[in-house]
């Protein structure tokens, strides 16, 4: 299968790419703005089926260039995992407009740009489900974005952006269902990643990145068989 993963240079995206690369029938297009992280990913995988693409998803020009590069080497995309995210932990009163703009640029507008640019390839995907389903889009959200879930101080920008992503998922699944593209969302609890550690120094996460990466990879490959337009909360600690 042909798979695109954003934010693939570290954390859950990195581990998902590693997991998916174990199947030599998969081609993984790994997107990130961190060239060093992408090199580490390809080196660790020890395979030739991870194709690193330098791309800042907040930059429309870079997203268009990445989409063109993928189009030139692939007949279609089967799975898109919108994993790239930005987390800022700061009291509401201390947040700046730039903080909000940066958060939404990555967590909402970046997902929009990548998904829209890759729609032609997603329409040409060919998941082998026998159900006329062409592609599966998986958006990575957060438990903080779920209405009624426990909220945490300092995360108003982050959690609200992840809530927007959940609603985008529901709307997009409706728009694309007749085209054979399924869209789902995974709301993660705390995961042991560099992003989490930077925002919550000294706090222990409830899940490890490699474990969650393997779960996300499996859901990307199989979740479309059972879900569409759904948000699955994946957490043992956050109600």
NORHUHU-V883561 format. One record per residue. N is the residue number from 1. RES is the residue in one small letter. OMEGA is omega in whole degrees, 0 to 359 (* if undefined). D_LAST is the distance of its C-alpha to the last C-alpha in Angstrom with 1 decimal. Layout:
n=N res=RES omega=OMEGA d_last=D_LAST
n=N res=RES omega=OMEGA d_last=D_LAST
This chain:
n=1 res=x omega=176 d_last=34.8
n=2 res=x omega=189 d_last=34.7
n=3 res=x omega=175 d_last=31.4
n=4 res=x omega=177 d_last=30.6
n=5 res=x omega=175 d_last=27.8
n=6 res=x omega=182 d_last=27.4
n=7 res=x omega=188 d_last=26.4
n=8 res=x omega=185 d_last=27.9
n=9 res=x omega=179 d_last=29.4
n=10 res=x omega=173 d_last=26.5
n=11 res=x omega=184 d_last=22.9
n=12 res=x omega=179 d_last=21.2
n=13 res=x omega=178 d_last=24.1
n=14 res=x omega=182 d_last=26.7
n=15 res=x omega=177 d_last=25.3
n=16 res=x omega=179 d_last=25.0
n=17 res=x omega=178 d_last=28.6
n=18 res=x omega=181 d_last=29.8
n=19 res=x omega=183 d_last=28.3
n=20 res=x omega=182 d_last=29.8
n=21 res=x omega=180 d_last=33.1
n=22 res=x omega=176 d_last=33.7
n=23 res=x omega=185 d_last=34.8
n=24 res=x omega=177 d_last=38.2
n=25 res=x omega=179 d_last=38.0
n=26 res=x omega=168 d_last=35.3
n=27 res=x omega=184 d_last=36.2
n=28 res=x omega=174 d_last=33.5
n=29 res=x omega=186 d_last=34.0
n=30 res=x omega=182 d_last=32.1
n=31 res=x omega=175 d_last=31.8
n=32 res=x omega=174 d_last=31.3
n=33 res=x omega=182 d_last=33.1
n=34 res=x omega=182 d_last=33.4
n=35 res=x omega=180 d_last=36.6
n=36 res=x omega=179 d_last=36.4
n=37 res=x omega=178 d_last=32.9
n=38 res=x omega=178 d_last=34.2
n=39 res=x omega=177 d_last=37.3
n=40 res=x omega=180 d_last=35.3
n=41 res=x omega=182 d_last=33.3
n=42 res=x omega=178 d_last=36.5
n=43 res=x omega=182 d_last=38.2
n=44 res=x omega=182 d_last=35.4
n=45 res=x omega=181 d_last=35.2
n=46 res=x omega=180 d_last=39.0
n=47 res=x omega=178 d_last=39.3
n=48 res=x omega=183 d_last=40.8
n=49 res=x omega=170 d_last=38.2
n=50 res=x omega=180 d_last=36.0
n=51 res=x omega=182 d_last=37.6
n=52 res=x omega=178 d_last=36.5
n=53 res=x omega=179 d_last=36.7
n=54 res=x omega=185 d_last=36.5
n=55 res=x omega=170 d_last=34.6
n=56 res=x omega=187 d_last=32.8
n=57 res=x omega=176 d_last=30.8
n=58 res=x omega=182 d_last=31.3
n=59 res=x omega=185 d_last=35.1
n=60 res=x omega=180 d_last=36.3
n=61 res=x omega=180 d_last=39.5
n=62 res=x omega=178 d_last=37.8
n=63 res=x omega=178 d_last=35.5
n=64 res=x omega=179 d_last=38.6
n=65 res=x omega=178 d_last=40.5
n=66 res=x omega=179 d_last=37.7
n=67 res=x omega=179 d_last=37.7
n=68 res=x omega=180 d_last=41.5
n=69 res=x omega=179 d_last=41.4
n=70 res=x omega=180 d_last=39.1
n=71 res=x omega=183 d_last=41.1
n=72 res=x omega=183 d_last=44.3
n=73 res=x omega=184 d_last=43.1
n=74 res=x omega=178 d_last=40.9
n=75 res=x omega=181 d_last=41.7
n=76 res=x omega=178 d_last=38.1
n=77 res=x omega=179 d_last=34.5
n=78 res=x omega=183 d_last=32.4
n=79 res=x omega=173 d_last=29.0
n=80 res=x omega=177 d_last=27.7
n=81 res=x omega=179 d_last=24.6
n=82 res=x omega=188 d_last=23.8
n=83 res=x omega=185 d_last=22.2
n=84 res=x omega=181 d_last=23.8
n=85 res=x omega=179 d_last=21.7
n=86 res=x omega=183 d_last=22.2
n=87 res=x omega=174 d_last=20.0
n=88 res=x omega=180 d_last=21.3
n=89 res=x omega=183 d_last=19.9
n=90 res=x omega=178 d_last=22.1
n=91 res=x omega=183 d_last=22.1
n=92 res=x omega=183 d_last=22.6
n=93 res=x omega=182 d_last=26.1
n=94 res=x omega=180 d_last=27.1
n=95 res=x omega=176 d_last=26.1
n=96 res=x omega=176 d_last=29.1
n=97 res=x omega=178 d_last=29.8
n=98 res=x omega=177 d_last=30.4
n=99 res=x omega=179 d_last=26.9
n=100 res=x omega=182 d_last=25.5
n=101 res=x omega=179 d_last=28.1
n=102 res=x omega=180 d_last=27.5
n=103 res=x omega=181 d_last=23.7
n=104 res=x omega=178 d_last=24.4
n=105 res=x omega=180 d_last=27.5
n=106 res=x omega=192 d_last=25.6
n=107 res=x omega=181 d_last=22.2
n=108 res=x omega=185 d_last=23.7
n=109 res=x omega=177 d_last=27.5
n=110 res=x omega=177 d_last=27.8
n=111 res=x omega=177 d_last=25.9
n=112 res=x omega=184 d_last=28.1
n=113 res=x omega=181 d_last=31.3
n=114 res=x omega=182 d_last=30.7
n=115 res=x omega=181 d_last=29.7
n=116 res=x omega=182 d_last=32.6
n=117 res=x omega=183 d_last=35.1
n=118 res=x omega=181 d_last=34.3
n=119 res=x omega=178 d_last=34.2
n=120 res=x omega=178 d_last=37.8
n=121 res=x omega=177 d_last=37.0
n=122 res=x omega=178 d_last=33.9
n=123 res=x omega=181 d_last=36.1
n=124 res=x omega=177 d_last=38.4
n=125 res=x omega=183 d_last=35.9
n=126 res=x omega=176 d_last=36.5
n=127 res=x omega=186 d_last=33.7
n=128 res=x omega=181 d_last=35.4
n=129 res=x omega=184 d_last=33.4
n=130 res=x omega=182 d_last=36.3
n=131 res=x omega=180 d_last=34.4
n=132 res=x omega=177 d_last=35.9
n=133 res=x omega=187 d_last=32.8
n=134 res=x omega=185 d_last=33.9
n=135 res=x omega=180 d_last=30.9
n=136 res=x omega=175 d_last=27.2
n=137 res=x omega=179 d_last=25.3
n=138 res=x omega=177 d_last=22.0
n=139 res=x omega=180 d_last=20.2
n=140 res=x omega=180 d_last=17.7
n=141 res=x omega=184 d_last=15.1
n=142 res=x omega=174 d_last=11.9
n=143 res=x omega=180 d_last=8.2
n=144 res=x omega=180 d_last=9.7
n=145 res=x omega=182 d_last=11.9
n=146 res=x omega=181 d_last=9.9
n=147 res=x omega=178 d_last=10.9
n=148 res=x omega=178 d_last=8.7
n=149 res=x omega=177 d_last=5.7
n=150 res=x omega=180 d_last=6.0
n=151 res=x omega=183 d_last=9.5
n=152 res=x omega=179 d_last=12.0
n=153 res=x omega=175 d_last=15.7
n=154 res=x omega=185 d_last=18.1
n=155 res=x omega=183 d_last=16.2
n=156 res=x omega=180 d_last=17.4
n=157 res=x omega=183 d_last=19.8
n=158 res=x omega=185 d_last=17.6
n=159 res=x omega=180 d_last=14.5
n=160 res=x omega=179 d_last=16.9
n=161 res=x omega=178 d_last=18.9
n=162 res=x omega=173 d_last=16.1
n=163 res=x omega=177 d_last=15.5
n=164 res=x omega=179 d_last=19.2
n=165 res=x omega=177 d_last=19.2
n=166 res=x omega=180 d_last=16.9
n=167 res=x omega=176 d_last=19.4
n=168 res=x omega=179 d_last=22.3
n=169 res=x omega=182 d_last=21.1
n=170 res=x omega=180 d_last=21.3
n=171 res=x omega=183 d_last=24.6
n=172 res=x omega=179 d_last=26.1
n=173 res=x omega=178 d_last=25.4
n=174 res=x omega=181 d_last=27.4
n=175 res=x omega=189 d_last=30.2
n=176 res=x omega=187 d_last=30.6
n=177 res=x omega=181 d_last=30.1
n=178 res=x omega=177 d_last=33.9
n=179 res=x omega=178 d_last=34.7
n=180 res=x omega=177 d_last=33.0
n=181 res=x omega=179 d_last=30.2
n=182 res=x omega=185 d_last=26.6
n=183 res=x omega=179 d_last=23.8
n=184 res=x omega=184 d_last=20.1
n=185 res=x omega=175 d_last=17.2
n=186 res=x omega=178 d_last=14.8
n=187 res=x omega=183 d_last=11.7
n=188 res=x omega=167 d_last=11.5
n=189 res=x omega=181 d_last=9.4
n=190 res=x omega=180 d_last=12.0
n=191 res=x omega=183 d_last=15.3
n=192 res=x omega=180 d_last=18.5
n=193 res=x omega=177 d_last=20.7
n=194 res=x omega=181 d_last=23.4
n=195 res=x omega=180 d_last=21.5
n=196 res=x omega=182 d_last=18.5
n=197 res=x omega=180 d_last=21.1
n=198 res=x omega=181 d_last=23.1
n=199 res=x omega=182 d_last=20.4
n=200 res=x omega=182 d_last=19.0
n=201 res=x omega=178 d_last=22.1
n=202 res=x omega=181 d_last=21.8
n=203 res=x omega=180 d_last=18.0
n=204 res=x omega=178 d_last=17.2
n=205 res=x omega=184 d_last=14.9
n=206 res=x omega=181 d_last=12.9
n=207 res=x omega=178 d_last=15.1
n=208 res=x omega=184 d_last=18.7
n=209 res=x omega=182 d_last=20.2
n=210 res=x omega=178 d_last=22.6
n=211 res=x omega=181 d_last=20.2
n=212 res=x omega=178 d_last=18.0
n=213 res=x omega=178 d_last=21.3
n=214 res=x omega=179 d_last=22.6
n=215 res=x omega=180 d_last=19.7
n=216 res=x omega=179 d_last=20.1
n=217 res=x omega=181 d_last=23.8
n=218 res=x omega=179 d_last=23.6
n=219 res=x omega=178 d_last=21.5
n=220 res=x omega=182 d_last=24.0
n=221 res=x omega=188 d_last=26.8
n=222 res=x omega=188 d_last=25.5
n=223 res=x omega=181 d_last=22.6
n=224 res=x omega=180 d_last=25.1
n=225 res=x omega=189 d_last=26.5
n=226 res=x omega=187 d_last=23.5
n=227 res=x omega=169 d_last=21.6
n=228 res=x omega=181 d_last=22.7
n=229 res=x omega=184 d_last=21.0
n=230 res=x omega=173 d_last=17.6
n=231 res=x omega=183 d_last=14.4
n=232 res=x omega=176 d_last=12.7
n=233 res=x omega=181 d_last=9.2
n=234 res=x omega=182 d_last=10.2
n=235 res=x omega=177 d_last=8.0
n=236 res=x omega=188 d_last=8.0
n=237 res=x omega=185 d_last=6.5
n=238 res=x omega=181 d_last=3.8
n=239 res=x omega=* d_last=0.0
